[in-house]
Amino acid sequence: MKKFDVKIGGMGCQKCVDSIESAFAGDSRIKQYEVKVGEAIVEGDINEAELKDLIDDAGYDLEEVKEIERL
């Protein structure tokens, strides 16, 4: 499992946070997440490209992703 610090562009309100949370909740590869406006911490069996696709599909831009630690 991997843990990522993700910067997300295009977010500006709680509804944006809710949209990203819904996208993460609907993906079985993601085990835990914490979303704030413009950023998220994500843990799961997912890689950077898959994370980008998930965020893109939710209508936002993945600006930066850093792997924090491998769990």
Helices and strands as residue ranges (DSSP letters): E 2-9, H 14-25, E 30-36, E 39-44, H 48-57, E 61-70
